[in-house]
């Protein structure tokens, strides 16, 4: 059974608001049964399969419903007379609805095996004060699992208050460093930037074994959030034998680096910037350089979002990006999920819907273990449709997903690097 904290008023004229209403009204119903999107397994005799299913369902049905509290910025007050969504708040509510629908579909999938869940949805209103207020909510405190809030400021306000009793508080979408929150029960699902940098250093060391690595800096201090862990990991793996050359580049001038370049081995350039002007000029200069020298570029994980970075240029520069999520759209499991999601909600699933589905399968699966589910947490990695989880416990800051997949631009599209 699921329930929503804020009731909805009748609506008209806005297709998106209709979808919100439809999604939240659906939340008030018991979970529906859906087939599990798993890879095919070897067939067992029909009688034996039915017997096993009956035993599993009987055991699951006898267990009490696991309660999940989900805190999302739906901003339902804007549905009241005189209320109006802004572009930003509408975007936040949209992604919240997509995530919620994916998560609930996962619980419905688990319910097909007889497990019971109670999913309660709360509106943080995109306000830290409301998130803090919800931390005192008795039903949230009594739940087995808390998912959200999704934005760092809201999570900070919420987790400062809800520090006990021990339960998992899942930060589902934000890759912000959990060191700013410092709650030992926090679970950071989206891989923080530090671990992207570490993964890039590991990949470079393993596949290139370079004698030197060039880090092209724009001069903005936020780049140190990537550079510092990258250098630390490189020094550790290379036993301080890899020379790090990290100049500040102005107007794309790379001439001072030419004497240090190799004409026979790959010259590895790490570019941690997200500044558009810097990237456009610097990557163009690297492209010119690549006509004479072997050039391989490792960029910031957010580059794939930047439409001004053209796939042709990134392909020519043999650009690599780390990612905590990557889906094979042609896989049987993804296609089955897409069909099921489309059948349930009459729209195509997007990135946030898949994020929600993976999280629902993983954390819902943990809850099926009963009161001792925490003993299973972090013991095994999880491979979802979109996400990969490898959780590591860090003292004082909770559990962190440290997985990052290395991707490379090949034939104008991102593919998993070999």
Rosetta blueprint (number, residue, H / E / L):
1 X L
2 X E
3 X E
4 X E
5 X L
6 X L
7 X L
8 X L
9 X L
10 X L
11 X L
12 X L
13 X L
14 X L
15 X H
16 X H
17 X H
18 X H
19 X H
20 X H
21 X H
22 X H
23 X H
24 X H
25 X H
26 X H
27 X H
28 X L
29 X L
30 X L
31 X L
32 X L
33 X L
34 X L
35 X L
36 X L
37 X L
38 X L
39 X L
40 X L
41 X L
42 X L
43 X L
44 X L
45 X L
46 X H
47 X H
48 X H
49 X H
50 X H
51 X H
52 X H
53 X H
54 X H
55 X H
56 X H
57 X H
58 X H
59 X H
60 X H
61 X H
62 X L
63 X L
64 X L
65 X L
66 X E
67 X E
68 X E
69 X E
70 X E
71 X E
72 X E
73 X L
74 X L
75 X L
76 X H
77 X H
78 X H
79 X H
80 X L
81 X L
82 X L
83 X L
84 X L
85 X L
86 X L
87 X H
88 X H
89 X H
90 X H
91 X H
92 X H
93 X H
94 X H
95 X H
96 X H
97 X H
98 X H
99 X H
100 X H
101 X H
102 X H
103 X H
104 X H
105 X H
106 X H
107 X H
108 X H
109 X H
110 X H
111 X H
112 X L
113 X L
114 X L
115 X L
116 X L
117 X E
118 X E
119 X E
120 X E
121 X E
122 X E
123 X E
124 X L
125 X L
126 X L
127 X L
128 X H
129 X H
130 X H
131 X H
132 X H
133 X H
134 X H
135 X L
136 X L
137 X L
138 X H
139 X H
140 X H
141 X H
142 X H
143 X L
144 X L
145 X E
146 X E
147 X E
148 X L
149 X L
150 X L
151 X L
152 X H
153 X H
154 X H
155 X H
156 X H
157 X H
158 X H
159 X H
160 X H
161 X H
162 X L
163 X L
164 X L
165 X L
166 X L
167 X L
168 X E
169 X E
170 X E
171 X E
172 X L
173 X L
174 X L
175 X L
176 X L
177 X L
178 X H
179 X H
180 X H
181 X L
182 X L
183 X L
184 X L
185 X L
186 X E
187 X E
188 X E
189 X L
190 X L
191 X L
192 X L
193 X H
194 X H
195 X H
196 X H
197 X H
198 X H
199 X H
200 X H
201 X H
202 X H
203 X H
204 X H
205 X H
206 X H
207 X H
208 X L
209 X L
210 X L
211 X L
212 X E
213 X E
214 X E
215 X E
216 X L
217 X E
218 X L
219 X L
220 X L
221 X H
222 X H
223 X H
224 X H
225 X H
226 X H
227 X H
228 X H
229 X H
230 X H
231 X H
232 X H
233 X H
234 X H
235 X H
236 X H
237 X H
238 X L
239 X L
240 X L
241 X L
242 X L
243 X E
244 X E
245 X E
246 X L
247 X L
248 X E
249 X L
250 X L
251 X L
252 X L
253 X L
254 X L
255 X H
256 X H
257 X H
258 X H
259 X H
260 X H
261 X L
262 X L
263 X L
264 X L
265 X L
266 X L
267 X E
268 X E
269 X E
270 X E
271 X E
272 X L
273 X L
274 X L
275 X L
276 X H
277 X H
278 X H
279 X H
280 X H
281 X H
282 X H
283 X H
284 X H
285 X H
286 X H
287 X H
288 X H
289 X H
290 X L
291 X L
292 X L
293 X L
294 X L
295 X E
296 X E
297 X E
298 X E
299 X E
300 X L
301 X H
302 X H
303 X H
304 X H
305 X H
306 X L
307 X L
308 X L
309 X L
310 X L
311 X H
312 X H
313 X H
314 X H
315 X H
316 X H
317 X L
318 X L
319 X L
320 X E
321 X E
322 X E
323 X E
324 X L
325 X E
326 X L
327 X L
328 X L
329 X L
330 X L
331 X L
332 X H
333 X H
334 X H
335 X H
336 X H
337 X H
338 X H
339 X H
340 X H
341 X H
342 X H
343 X H
344 X H
345 X H
346 X L
347 X L
348 X L
349 X L
350 X L
351 X H
352 X H
353 X H
354 X H
355 X H
356 X H
357 X H
358 X H
359 X H
360 X H
361 X H
362 X H
363 X H
364 X H
365 X H
366 X H
367 X H
368 X L
369 X L
370 X H
371 X H
372 X H
373 X H
374 X H
375 X H
376 X L
377 X L
378 X L
379 X L
380 X L
381 X L
382 X E
383 X E
384 X L
385 X L
386 X L
387 X E
388 X E
389 X E
390 X L
391 X E
392 X E
393 X E
394 X E
395 X L
396 X L
397 X L
398 X E
399 X E
400 X E
401 X E
402 X L
403 X L
404 X L
405 X E
406 X E
407 X E
408 X E
409 X E
410 X E
411 X L
412 X L
413 X E
414 X E
415 X E
416 X E
417 X L
418 X L
